[in-house]
Amino acid sequence: MVAPTKGAKDPKSWDYTRRERIKSGEIINRLQAFVFDKNDSNGKPVVLSSVQVNAALGLLKKSLPDLKSAEVHVTDNRDSHEDWLAKEVARNAVETAVESGILNTKG
């Protein structure tokens, strides 16, 4: 069994326990209720000051990974437009040749 690296899912790590204590889901729900003019559990509209919104966003930045810096590598195996067009022209030429009897596909 591999020991966890310091700070990564080590329950005794300061960063890990702090992130676990931040209830990201509740913060997100509260911000969404505010943005979309929904009511809270008591039936009252959610009202947040700019300070509360900034504090909530600051906590989310500490508890959730920053996706701006995530690298995404995509391999595109599709044909280029030129390759597709050449294949389509060839396919149409073969169909036309077969239909006109120029090309015999039967043995």
LOPA-590241 format. One record per atom (N, C-alpha, C): residue in one letter; chain; atom name; x, y, z. Coordinates in nm, 2 decimals. Example, Ala and Ser with C-alpha at 12.3 -4.5 7.8 and 13.67 -1.06 7.14 Angstrom:
2
<atom type="A" mol="A" atom="N" px="1.32" py="-0.57" pz="0.78"/>
<atom type="A" mol="A" atom="CA" px="1.23" py="-0.45" pz="0.78"/>
<atom type="A" mol="A" atom="C" px="1.32" py="-0.33" pz="0.78"/>
<atom type="S" mol="A" atom="N" px="1.28" py="-0.22" pz="0.71"/>
<atom type="S" mol="A" atom="CA" px="1.37" py="-0.11" pz="0.71"/>
<atom type="S" mol="A" atom="C" px="1.29" py="0.00" pz="0.79"/>
//
This chain:
107
<atom type="M" mol="A" atom="N" px="0.08" py="-0.12" pz="0.00"/>
<atom type="M" mol="A" atom="CA" px="0.00" py="0.00" pz="0.00"/>
<atom type="M" mol="A" atom="C" px="0.09" py="0.12" pz="0.00"/>
<atom type="V" mol="A" atom="N" px="0.06" py="0.22" pz="-0.09"/>
<atom type="V" mol="A" atom="CA" px="0.13" py="0.34" pz="-0.10"/>
<atom type="V" mol="A" atom="C" px="0.08" py="0.44" pz="0.00"/>
<atom type="A" mol="A" atom="N" px="0.18" py="0.50" pz="0.07"/>
<atom type="A" mol="A" atom="CA" px="0.14" py="0.60" pz="0.17"/>
<atom type="A" mol="A" atom="C" px="0.10" py="0.73" pz="0.10"/>
<atom type="P" mol="A" atom="N" px="-0.01" py="0.80" pz="0.14"/>
<atom type="P" mol="A" atom="CA" px="-0.05" py="0.92" pz="0.08"/>
<atom type="P" mol="A" atom="C" px="0.06" py="1.03" pz="0.09"/>
<atom type="T" mol="A" atom="N" px="0.07" py="1.11" pz="-0.02"/>
<atom type="T" mol="A" atom="CA" px="0.16" py="1.22" pz="-0.02"/>
<atom type="T" mol="A" atom="C" px="0.11" py="1.32" pz="0.08"/>
<atom type="K" mol="A" atom="N" px="0.21" py="1.40" pz="0.13"/>
<atom type="K" mol="A" atom="CA" px="0.17" py="1.50" pz="0.23"/>
<atom type="K" mol="A" atom="C" px="0.07" py="1.60" pz="0.17"/>
<atom type="G" mol="A" atom="N" px="-0.04" py="1.62" pz="0.24"/>
<atom type="G" mol="A" atom="CA" px="-0.13" py="1.72" pz="0.19"/>
<atom type="G" mol="A" atom="C" px="-0.24" py="1.66" pz="0.10"/>
<atom type="A" mol="A" atom="N" px="-0.22" py="1.54" pz="0.05"/>
<atom type="A" mol="A" atom="CA" px="-0.32" py="1.48" pz="-0.04"/>
<atom type="A" mol="A" atom="C" px="-0.39" py="1.37" pz="0.02"/>
<atom type="K" mol="A" atom="N" px="-0.51" py="1.39" pz="0.07"/>
<atom type="K" mol="A" atom="CA" px="-0.60" py="1.29" pz="0.13"/>
<atom type="K" mol="A" atom="C" px="-0.54" py="1.23" pz="0.25"/>
<atom type="D" mol="A" atom="N" px="-0.45" py="1.30" pz="0.32"/>
<atom type="D" mol="A" atom="CA" px="-0.40" py="1.26" pz="0.45"/>
<atom type="D" mol="A" atom="C" px="-0.49" py="1.32" pz="0.55"/>
<atom type="P" mol="A" atom="N" px="-0.57" py="1.25" pz="0.63"/>
<atom type="P" mol="A" atom="CA" px="-0.66" py="1.31" pz="0.72"/>
<atom type="P" mol="A" atom="C" px="-0.60" py="1.40" pz="0.82"/>
<atom type="K" mol="A" atom="N" px="-0.47" py="1.38" pz="0.85"/>
<atom type="K" mol="A" atom="CA" px="-0.40" py="1.46" pz="0.95"/>
<atom type="K" mol="A" atom="C" px="-0.34" py="1.59" pz="0.89"/>
<atom type="S" mol="A" atom="N" px="-0.35" py="1.60" pz="0.76"/>
<atom type="S" mol="A" atom="CA" px="-0.30" py="1.71" pz="0.69"/>
<atom type="S" mol="A" atom="C" px="-0.39" py="1.83" pz="0.71"/>
<atom type="W" mol="A" atom="N" px="-0.32" py="1.95" pz="0.73"/>
<atom type="W" mol="A" atom="CA" px="-0.39" py="2.07" pz="0.75"/>
<atom type="W" mol="A" atom="C" px="-0.48" py="2.11" pz="0.63"/>
<atom type="D" mol="A" atom="N" px="-0.43" py="2.10" pz="0.51"/>
<atom type="D" mol="A" atom="CA" px="-0.51" py="2.14" pz="0.39"/>
<atom type="D" mol="A" atom="C" px="-0.63" py="2.05" pz="0.37"/>
<atom type="Y" mol="A" atom="N" px="-0.60" py="1.92" pz="0.39"/>
<atom type="Y" mol="A" atom="CA" px="-0.71" py="1.82" pz="0.36"/>
<atom type="Y" mol="A" atom="C" px="-0.82" py="1.84" pz="0.46"/>
<atom type="T" mol="A" atom="N" px="-0.79" py="1.86" pz="0.59"/>
<atom type="T" mol="A" atom="CA" px="-0.90" py="1.87" pz="0.69"/>
<atom type="T" mol="A" atom="C" px="-0.97" py="2.00" pz="0.67"/>
<atom type="R" mol="A" atom="N" px="-0.90" py="2.10" pz="0.63"/>
<atom type="R" mol="A" atom="CA" px="-0.97" py="2.23" pz="0.61"/>
<atom type="R" mol="A" atom="C" px="-1.06" py="2.22" pz="0.49"/>
<atom type="R" mol="A" atom="N" px="-1.02" py="2.16" pz="0.38"/>
<atom type="R" mol="A" atom="CA" px="-1.11" py="2.14" pz="0.27"/>
<atom type="R" mol="A" atom="C" px="-1.23" py="2.06" pz="0.30"/>
<atom type="E" mol="A" atom="N" px="-1.21" py="1.96" pz="0.38"/>
<atom type="E" mol="A" atom="CA" px="-1.32" py="1.87" pz="0.42"/>
<atom type="E" mol="A" atom="C" px="-1.43" py="1.95" pz="0.50"/>
<atom type="R" mol="A" atom="N" px="-1.38" py="2.05" pz="0.58"/>
<atom type="R" mol="A" atom="CA" px="-1.47" py="2.12" pz="0.67"/>
<atom type="R" mol="A" atom="C" px="-1.56" py="2.22" pz="0.59"/>
<atom type="I" mol="A" atom="N" px="-1.51" py="2.27" pz="0.47"/>
<atom type="I" mol="A" atom="CA" px="-1.58" py="2.36" pz="0.39"/>
<atom type="I" mol="A" atom="C" px="-1.69" py="2.28" pz="0.32"/>
<atom type="K" mol="A" atom="N" px="-1.81" py="2.32" pz="0.34"/>
<atom type="K" mol="A" atom="CA" px="-1.93" py="2.25" pz="0.28"/>
<atom type="K" mol="A" atom="C" px="-1.96" py="2.32" pz="0.15"/>
<atom type="S" mol="A" atom="N" px="-1.88" py="2.27" pz="0.05"/>
<atom type="S" mol="A" atom="CA" px="-1.89" py="2.33" pz="-0.09"/>
<atom type="S" mol="A" atom="C" px="-2.03" py="2.32" pz="-0.15"/>
<atom type="G" mol="A" atom="N" px="-2.10" py="2.21" pz="-0.13"/>
<atom type="G" mol="A" atom="CA" px="-2.23" py="2.19" pz="-0.18"/>
<atom type="G" mol="A" atom="C" px="-2.33" py="2.29" pz="-0.13"/>
<atom type="E" mol="A" atom="N" px="-2.32" py="2.31" pz="0.00"/>
<atom type="E" mol="A" atom="CA" px="-2.41" py="2.41" pz="0.07"/>
<atom type="E" mol="A" atom="C" px="-2.39" py="2.55" pz="0.02"/>
<atom type="I" mol="A" atom="N" px="-2.26" py="2.58" pz="0.00"/>
<atom type="I" mol="A" atom="CA" px="-2.23" py="2.72" pz="-0.05"/>
<atom type="I" mol="A" atom="C" px="-2.28" py="2.74" pz="-0.19"/>
<atom type="I" mol="A" atom="N" px="-2.26" py="2.63" pz="-0.28"/>
<atom type="I" mol="A" atom="CA" px="-2.30" py="2.64" pz="-0.41"/>
<atom type="I" mol="A" atom="C" px="-2.45" py="2.66" pz="-0.42"/>
<atom type="N" mol="A" atom="N" px="-2.53" py="2.58" pz="-0.34"/>
<atom type="N" mol="A" atom="CA" px="-2.67" py="2.59" pz="-0.34"/>
<atom type="N" mol="A" atom="C" px="-2.72" py="2.72" pz="-0.30"/>
<atom type="R" mol="A" atom="N" px="-2.65" py="2.78" pz="-0.20"/>
<atom type="R" mol="A" atom="CA" px="-2.69" py="2.92" pz="-0.15"/>
<atom type="R" mol="A" atom="C" px="-2.67" py="3.02" pz="-0.26"/>
<atom type="L" mol="A" atom="N" px="-2.55" py="3.01" pz="-0.32"/>
<atom type="L" mol="A" atom="CA" px="-2.52" py="3.11" pz="-0.43"/>
<atom type="L" mol="A" atom="C" px="-2.62" py="3.09" pz="-0.55"/>
<atom type="Q" mol="A" atom="N" px="-2.65" py="2.97" pz="-0.58"/>
<atom type="Q" mol="A" atom="CA" px="-2.75" py="2.95" pz="-0.69"/>
<atom type="Q" mol="A" atom="C" px="-2.89" py="3.00" pz="-0.65"/>
<atom type="A" mol="A" atom="N" px="-2.93" py="2.98" pz="-0.53"/>
<atom type="A" mol="A" atom="CA" px="-3.06" py="3.03" pz="-0.49"/>
<atom type="A" mol="A" atom="C" px="-3.06" py="3.18" pz="-0.49"/>
<atom type="F" mol="A" atom="N" px="-2.95" py="3.25" pz="-0.46"/>
<atom type="F" mol="A" atom="CA" px="-2.94" py="3.39" pz="-0.47"/>
<atom type="F" mol="A" atom="C" px="-2.94" py="3.44" pz="-0.61"/>
<atom type="V" mol="A" atom="N" px="-2.87" py="3.37" pz="-0.70"/>
<atom type="V" mol="A" atom="CA" px="-2.86" py="3.41" pz="-0.84"/>
<atom type="V" mol="A" atom="C" px="-2.99" py="3.39" pz="-0.91"/>
<atom type="F" mol="A" atom="N" px="-3.06" py="3.28" pz="-0.88"/>
<atom type="F" mol="A" atom="CA" px="-3.18" py="3.25" pz="-0.95"/>
<atom type="F" mol="A" atom="C" px="-3.31" py="3.29" pz="-0.88"/>
<atom type="D" mol="A" atom="N" px="-3.29" py="3.38" pz="-0.78"/>
<atom type="D" mol="A" atom="CA" px="-3.41" py="3.43" pz="-0.70"/>
<atom type="D" mol="A" atom="C" px="-3.50" py="3.33" pz="-0.65"/>
<atom type="K" mol="A" atom="N" px="-3.44" py="3.23" pz="-0.58"/>
<atom type="K" mol="A" atom="CA" px="-3.52" py="3.12" pz="-0.52"/>
<atom type="K" mol="A" atom="C" px="-3.53" py="3.15" pz="-0.37"/>
<atom type="N" mol="A" atom="N" px="-3.62" py="3.08" pz="-0.31"/>
<atom type="N" mol="A" atom="CA" px="-3.64" py="3.09" pz="-0.16"/>
<atom type="N" mol="A" atom="C" px="-3.56" py="2.99" pz="-0.08"/>
<atom type="D" mol="A" atom="N" px="-3.52" py="3.03" pz="0.04"/>
<atom type="D" mol="A" atom="CA" px="-3.45" py="2.94" pz="0.12"/>
<atom type="D" mol="A" atom="C" px="-3.54" py="2.83" pz="0.19"/>
<atom type="S" mol="A" atom="N" px="-3.49" py="2.75" pz="0.28"/>
<atom type="S" mol="A" atom="CA" px="-3.58" py="2.65" pz="0.34"/>
<atom type="S" mol="A" atom="C" px="-3.69" py="2.70" pz="0.43"/>
<atom type="N" mol="A" atom="N" px="-3.68" py="2.83" pz="0.47"/>
<atom type="N" mol="A" atom="CA" px="-3.79" py="2.90" pz="0.54"/>
<atom type="N" mol="A" atom="C" px="-3.89" py="2.97" pz="0.45"/>
<atom type="G" mol="A" atom="N" px="-3.87" py="2.96" pz="0.32"/>
<atom type="G" mol="A" atom="CA" px="-3.96" py="3.02" pz="0.23"/>
<atom type="G" mol="A" atom="C" px="-3.93" py="3.17" pz="0.21"/>
<atom type="K" mol="A" atom="N" px="-3.82" py="3.22" pz="0.26"/>
<atom type="K" mol="A" atom="CA" px="-3.78" py="3.36" pz="0.24"/>
<atom type="K" mol="A" atom="C" px="-3.68" py="3.37" pz="0.12"/>
<atom type="P" mol="A" atom="N" px="-3.69" py="3.48" pz="0.05"/>
<atom type="P" mol="A" atom="CA" px="-3.59" py="3.49" pz="-0.06"/>
<atom type="P" mol="A" atom="C" px="-3.45" py="3.50" pz="-0.01"/>
<atom type="V" mol="A" atom="N" px="-3.35" py="3.44" pz="-0.08"/>
<atom type="V" mol="A" atom="CA" px="-3.21" py="3.44" pz="-0.04"/>
<atom type="V" mol="A" atom="C" px="-3.16" py="3.58" pz="-0.08"/>
<atom type="V" mol="A" atom="N" px="-3.10" py="3.65" pz="0.02"/>
<atom type="V" mol="A" atom="CA" px="-3.04" py="3.78" pz="0.00"/>
<atom type="V" mol="A" atom="C" px="-2.90" py="3.77" pz="0.05"/>
<atom type="L" mol="A" atom="N" px="-2.80" py="3.81" pz="-0.03"/>
<atom type="L" mol="A" atom="CA" px="-2.66" py="3.81" pz="0.01"/>
<atom type="L" mol="A" atom="C" px="-2.60" py="3.94" pz="-0.03"/>
<atom type="S" mol="A" atom="N" px="-2.51" py="3.99" pz="0.06"/>
<atom type="S" mol="A" atom="CA" px="-2.44" py="4.11" pz="0.03"/>
<atom type="S" mol="A" atom="C" px="-2.32" py="4.08" pz="-0.05"/>
<atom type="S" mol="A" atom="N" px="-2.26" py="4.18" pz="-0.11"/>
<atom type="S" mol="A" atom="CA" px="-2.14" py="4.15" pz="-0.19"/>
<atom type="S" mol="A" atom="C" px="-2.03" py="4.09" pz="-0.11"/>
<atom type="V" mol="A" atom="N" px="-2.02" py="4.13" pz="0.02"/>
<atom type="V" mol="A" atom="CA" px="-1.92" py="4.07" pz="0.10"/>
<atom type="V" mol="A" atom="C" px="-1.94" py="3.92" pz="0.12"/>
<atom type="Q" mol="A" atom="N" px="-2.07" py="3.88" pz="0.14"/>
<atom type="Q" mol="A" atom="CA" px="-2.10" py="3.74" pz="0.16"/>
<atom type="Q" mol="A" atom="C" px="-2.07" py="3.66" pz="0.03"/>
<atom type="V" mol="A" atom="N" px="-2.10" py="3.72" pz="-0.08"/>
<atom type="V" mol="A" atom="CA" px="-2.08" py="3.65" pz="-0.21"/>
<atom type="V" mol="A" atom="C" px="-1.93" py="3.63" pz="-0.23"/>
<atom type="N" mol="A" atom="N" px="-1.85" py="3.74" pz="-0.20"/>
<atom type="N" mol="A" atom="CA" px="-1.70" py="3.73" pz="-0.22"/>
<atom type="N" mol="A" atom="C" px="-1.65" py="3.62" pz="-0.12"/>
<atom type="A" mol="A" atom="N" px="-1.70" py="3.62" pz="0.00"/>
<atom type="A" mol="A" atom="CA" px="-1.65" py="3.52" pz="0.10"/>
<atom type="A" mol="A" atom="C" px="-1.69" py="3.38" pz="0.05"/>
<atom type="A" mol="A" atom="N" px="-1.80" py="3.36" pz="0.00"/>
<atom type="A" mol="A" atom="CA" px="-1.85" py="3.23" pz="-0.05"/>
<atom type="A" mol="A" atom="C" px="-1.76" py="3.19" pz="-0.17"/>
<atom type="L" mol="A" atom="N" px="-1.73" py="3.28" pz="-0.26"/>
<atom type="L" mol="A" atom="CA" px="-1.65" py="3.24" pz="-0.37"/>
<atom type="L" mol="A" atom="C" px="-1.50" py="3.21" pz="-0.33"/>
<atom type="G" mol="A" atom="N" px="-1.45" py="3.29" pz="-0.23"/>
<atom type="G" mol="A" atom="CA" px="-1.32" py="3.26" pz="-0.17"/>
<atom type="G" mol="A" atom="C" px="-1.31" py="3.12" pz="-0.11"/>
<atom type="L" mol="A" atom="N" px="-1.42" py="3.08" pz="-0.04"/>
<atom type="L" mol="A" atom="CA" px="-1.42" py="2.94" pz="0.02"/>
<atom type="L" mol="A" atom="C" px="-1.42" py="2.84" pz="-0.09"/>
<atom type="L" mol="A" atom="N" px="-1.50" py="2.86" pz="-0.19"/>
<atom type="L" mol="A" atom="CA" px="-1.51" py="2.77" pz="-0.30"/>
<atom type="L" mol="A" atom="C" px="-1.37" py="2.75" pz="-0.37"/>
<atom type="K" mol="A" atom="N" px="-1.30" py="2.86" pz="-0.39"/>
<atom type="K" mol="A" atom="CA" px="-1.17" py="2.85" pz="-0.45"/>
<atom type="K" mol="A" atom="C" px="-1.07" py="2.77" pz="-0.37"/>
<atom type="K" mol="A" atom="N" px="-1.09" py="2.77" pz="-0.24"/>
<atom type="K" mol="A" atom="CA" px="-1.00" py="2.69" pz="-0.15"/>
<atom type="K" mol="A" atom="C" px="-1.04" py="2.54" pz="-0.15"/>
<atom type="S" mol="A" atom="N" px="-1.17" py="2.52" pz="-0.17"/>
<atom type="S" mol="A" atom="CA" px="-1.22" py="2.38" pz="-0.15"/>
<atom type="S" mol="A" atom="C" px="-1.23" py="2.30" pz="-0.28"/>
<atom type="L" mol="A" atom="N" px="-1.25" py="2.37" pz="-0.39"/>
<atom type="L" mol="A" atom="CA" px="-1.26" py="2.30" pz="-0.52"/>
<atom type="L" mol="A" atom="C" px="-1.14" py="2.32" pz="-0.61"/>
<atom type="P" mol="A" atom="N" px="-1.11" py="2.23" pz="-0.70"/>
<atom type="P" mol="A" atom="CA" px="-1.00" py="2.24" pz="-0.78"/>
<atom type="P" mol="A" atom="C" px="-1.02" py="2.35" pz="-0.89"/>
<atom type="D" mol="A" atom="N" px="-0.92" py="2.42" pz="-0.92"/>
<atom type="D" mol="A" atom="CA" px="-0.92" py="2.53" pz="-1.02"/>
<atom type="D" mol="A" atom="C" px="-0.92" py="2.47" pz="-1.16"/>
<atom type="L" mol="A" atom="N" px="-1.02" py="2.48" pz="-1.23"/>
<atom type="L" mol="A" atom="CA" px="-1.03" py="2.41" pz="-1.36"/>
<atom type="L" mol="A" atom="C" px="-0.96" py="2.49" pz="-1.47"/>
<atom type="K" mol="A" atom="N" px="-0.93" py="2.62" pz="-1.44"/>
<atom type="K" mol="A" atom="CA" px="-0.86" py="2.70" pz="-1.55"/>
<atom type="K" mol="A" atom="C" px="-0.73" py="2.64" pz="-1.59"/>
<atom type="S" mol="A" atom="N" px="-0.66" py="2.59" pz="-1.49"/>
<atom type="S" mol="A" atom="CA" px="-0.53" py="2.54" pz="-1.52"/>
<atom type="S" mol="A" atom="C" px="-0.52" py="2.39" pz="-1.56"/>
<atom type="A" mol="A" atom="N" px="-0.64" py="2.33" pz="-1.57"/>
<atom type="A" mol="A" atom="CA" px="-0.64" py="2.19" pz="-1.61"/>
<atom type="A" mol="A" atom="C" px="-0.61" py="2.18" pz="-1.76"/>
<atom type="E" mol="A" atom="N" px="-0.52" py="2.09" pz="-1.79"/>
<atom type="E" mol="A" atom="CA" px="-0.48" py="2.07" pz="-1.93"/>
<atom type="E" mol="A" atom="C" px="-0.57" py="1.96" pz="-1.99"/>
<atom type="V" mol="A" atom="N" px="-0.62" py="1.98" pz="-2.11"/>
<atom type="V" mol="A" atom="CA" px="-0.70" py="1.88" pz="-2.18"/>
<atom type="V" mol="A" atom="C" px="-0.64" py="1.85" pz="-2.31"/>
<atom type="H" mol="A" atom="N" px="-0.61" py="1.72" pz="-2.33"/>
<atom type="H" mol="A" atom="CA" px="-0.55" py="1.67" pz="-2.45"/>
<atom type="H" mol="A" atom="C" px="-0.65" py="1.59" pz="-2.53"/>
<atom type="V" mol="A" atom="N" px="-0.68" py="1.64" pz="-2.65"/>
<atom type="V" mol="A" atom="CA" px="-0.78" py="1.57" pz="-2.73"/>
<atom type="V" mol="A" atom="C" px="-0.72" py="1.52" pz="-2.86"/>
<atom type="T" mol="A" atom="N" px="-0.74" py="1.40" pz="-2.89"/>
<atom type="T" mol="A" atom="CA" px="-0.69" py="1.34" pz="-3.01"/>
<atom type="T" mol="A" atom="C" px="-0.81" py="1.33" pz="-3.11"/>
<atom type="D" mol="A" atom="N" px="-0.79" py="1.40" pz="-3.22"/>
<atom type="D" mol="A" atom="CA" px="-0.90" py="1.41" pz="-3.32"/>
<atom type="D" mol="A" atom="C" px="-0.87" py="1.31" pz="-3.43"/>
<atom type="N" mol="A" atom="N" px="-0.94" py="1.20" pz="-3.43"/>
<atom type="N" mol="A" atom="CA" px="-0.91" py="1.09" pz="-3.53"/>
<atom type="N" mol="A" atom="C" px="-1.00" py="1.11" pz="-3.65"/>
<atom type="R" mol="A" atom="N" px="-1.08" py="1.21" pz="-3.65"/>
<atom type="R" mol="A" atom="CA" px="-1.17" py="1.24" pz="-3.77"/>
<atom type="R" mol="A" atom="C" px="-1.08" py="1.28" pz="-3.89"/>
<atom type="D" mol="A" atom="N" px="-1.14" py="1.26" pz="-4.01"/>
<atom type="D" mol="A" atom="CA" px="-1.07" py="1.31" pz="-4.13"/>
<atom type="D" mol="A" atom="C" px="-1.08" py="1.46" pz="-4.13"/>
<atom type="S" mol="A" atom="N" px="-0.98" py="1.52" pz="-4.20"/>
<atom type="S" mol="A" atom="CA" px="-0.99" py="1.66" pz="-4.22"/>
<atom type="S" mol="A" atom="C" px="-1.10" py="1.69" pz="-4.33"/>
<atom type="H" mol="A" atom="N" px="-1.14" py="1.81" pz="-4.34"/>
<atom type="H" mol="A" atom="CA" px="-1.24" py="1.84" pz="-4.44"/>
<atom type="H" mol="A" atom="C" px="-1.20" py="1.80" pz="-4.58"/>
<atom type="E" mol="A" atom="N" px="-1.08" py="1.83" pz="-4.61"/>
<atom type="E" mol="A" atom="CA" px="-1.03" py="1.79" pz="-4.74"/>
<atom type="E" mol="A" atom="C" px="-1.03" py="1.64" pz="-4.77"/>
<atom type="D" mol="A" atom="N" px="-0.99" py="1.56" pz="-4.67"/>
<atom type="D" mol="A" atom="CA" px="-0.99" py="1.42" pz="-4.68"/>
<atom type="D" mol="A" atom="C" px="-1.13" py="1.37" pz="-4.70"/>
<atom type="W" mol="A" atom="N" px="-1.23" py="1.42" pz="-4.62"/>
<atom type="W" mol="A" atom="CA" px="-1.36" py="1.38" pz="-4.63"/>
<atom type="W" mol="A" atom="C" px="-1.42" py="1.42" pz="-4.77"/>
<atom type="L" mol="A" atom="N" px="-1.39" py="1.54" pz="-4.81"/>
<atom type="L" mol="A" atom="CA" px="-1.44" py="1.58" pz="-4.94"/>
<atom type="L" mol="A" atom="C" px="-1.39" py="1.49" pz="-5.06"/>
<atom type="A" mol="A" atom="N" px="-1.26" py="1.46" pz="-5.05"/>
<atom type="A" mol="A" atom="CA" px="-1.20" py="1.37" pz="-5.15"/>
<atom type="A" mol="A" atom="C" px="-1.26" py="1.23" pz="-5.15"/>
<atom type="K" mol="A" atom="N" px="-1.29" py="1.18" pz="-5.03"/>
<atom type="K" mol="A" atom="CA" px="-1.36" py="1.05" pz="-5.02"/>
<atom type="K" mol="A" atom="C" px="-1.50" py="1.05" pz="-5.07"/>
<atom type="E" mol="A" atom="N" px="-1.57" py="1.16" pz="-5.05"/>
<atom type="E" mol="A" atom="CA" px="-1.70" py="1.18" pz="-5.09"/>
<atom type="E" mol="A" atom="C" px="-1.71" py="1.19" pz="-5.24"/>
<atom type="V" mol="A" atom="N" px="-1.62" py="1.26" pz="-5.30"/>
<atom type="V" mol="A" atom="CA" px="-1.61" py="1.28" pz="-5.45"/>
<atom type="V" mol="A" atom="C" px="-1.58" py="1.14" pz="-5.51"/>
<atom type="A" mol="A" atom="N" px="-1.49" py="1.07" pz="-5.46"/>
<atom type="A" mol="A" atom="CA" px="-1.45" py="0.93" pz="-5.51"/>
<atom type="A" mol="A" atom="C" px="-1.57" py="0.84" pz="-5.50"/>
<atom type="R" mol="A" atom="N" px="-1.64" py="0.84" pz="-5.38"/>
<atom type="R" mol="A" atom="CA" px="-1.76" py="0.76" pz="-5.36"/>
<atom type="R" mol="A" atom="C" px="-1.87" py="0.79" pz="-5.46"/>
<atom type="N" mol="A" atom="N" px="-1.89" py="0.92" pz="-5.49"/>
<atom type="N" mol="A" atom="CA" px="-1.99" py="0.96" pz="-5.59"/>
<atom type="N" mol="A" atom="C" px="-1.95" py="0.92" pz="-5.73"/>
<atom type="A" mol="A" atom="N" px="-1.82" py="0.93" pz="-5.76"/>
<atom type="A" mol="A" atom="CA" px="-1.77" py="0.89" pz="-5.89"/>
<atom type="A" mol="A" atom="C" px="-1.79" py="0.74" pz="-5.91"/>
<atom type="V" mol="A" atom="N" px="-1.77" py="0.66" pz="-5.81"/>
<atom type="V" mol="A" atom="CA" px="-1.79" py="0.51" pz="-5.82"/>
<atom type="V" mol="A" atom="C" px="-1.93" py="0.48" pz="-5.84"/>
<atom type="E" mol="A" atom="N" px="-2.02" py="0.55" pz="-5.76"/>
<atom type="E" mol="A" atom="CA" px="-2.16" py="0.52" pz="-5.78"/>
<atom type="E" mol="A" atom="C" px="-2.21" py="0.56" pz="-5.91"/>
<atom type="T" mol="A" atom="N" px="-2.17" py="0.67" pz="-5.97"/>
<atom type="T" mol="A" atom="CA" px="-2.21" py="0.71" pz="-6.10"/>
<atom type="T" mol="A" atom="C" px="-2.16" py="0.62" pz="-6.21"/>
<atom type="A" mol="A" atom="N" px="-2.03" py="0.57" pz="-6.19"/>
<atom type="A" mol="A" atom="CA" px="-1.98" py="0.47" pz="-6.29"/>
<atom type="A" mol="A" atom="C" px="-2.05" py="0.34" pz="-6.29"/>
<atom type="V" mol="A" atom="N" px="-2.09" py="0.30" pz="-6.17"/>
<atom type="V" mol="A" atom="CA" px="-2.17" py="0.17" pz="-6.16"/>
<atom type="V" mol="A" atom="C" px="-2.31" py="0.19" pz="-6.22"/>
<atom type="E" mol="A" atom="N" px="-2.37" py="0.30" pz="-6.19"/>
<atom type="E" mol="A" atom="CA" px="-2.51" py="0.32" pz="-6.24"/>
<atom type="E" mol="A" atom="C" px="-2.51" py="0.34" pz="-6.39"/>
<atom type="S" mol="A" atom="N" px="-2.41" py="0.39" pz="-6.45"/>
<atom type="S" mol="A" atom="CA" px="-2.40" py="0.41" pz="-6.59"/>
<atom type="S" mol="A" atom="C" px="-2.35" py="0.29" pz="-6.66"/>
<atom type="G" mol="A" atom="N" px="-2.30" py="0.19" pz="-6.59"/>
<atom type="G" mol="A" atom="CA" px="-2.25" py="0.07" pz="-6.65"/>
<atom type="G" mol="A" atom="C" px="-2.11" py="0.07" pz="-6.69"/>
<atom type="I" mol="A" atom="N" px="-2.04" py="0.18" pz="-6.67"/>
<atom type="I" mol="A" atom="CA" px="-1.90" py="0.19" pz="-6.70"/>
<atom type="I" mol="A" atom="C" px="-1.82" py="0.10" pz="-6.61"/>
<atom type="L" mol="A" atom="N" px="-1.86" py="0.08" pz="-6.49"/>
<atom type="L" mol="A" atom="CA" px="-1.79" py="0.00" pz="-6.39"/>
<atom type="L" mol="A" atom="C" px="-1.88" py="-0.12" pz="-6.36"/>
<atom type="N" mol="A" atom="N" px="-1.82" py="-0.24" pz="-6.37"/>
<atom type="N" mol="A" atom="CA" px="-1.90" py="-0.36" pz="-6.34"/>
<atom type="N" mol="A" atom="C" px="-1.86" py="-0.41" pz="-6.21"/>
<atom type="T" mol="A" atom="N" px="-1.95" py="-0.42" pz="-6.11"/>
<atom type="T" mol="A" atom="CA" px="-1.91" py="-0.47" pz="-5.98"/>
<atom type="T" mol="A" atom="C" px="-1.94" py="-0.62" pz="-5.97"/>
<atom type="K" mol="A" atom="N" px="-2.00" py="-0.68" pz="-6.07"/>
<atom type="K" mol="A" atom="CA" px="-2.03" py="-0.82" pz="-6.06"/>
<atom type="K" mol="A" atom="C" px="-1.93" py="-0.90" pz="-6.12"/>
<atom type="G" mol="A" atom="N" px="-1.84" py="-0.96" pz="-6.04"/>
<atom type="G" mol="A" atom="CA" px="-1.74" py="-1.05" pz="-6.08"/>
<atom type="G" mol="A" atom="C" px="-1.67" py="-1.02" pz="-6.21"/>
//
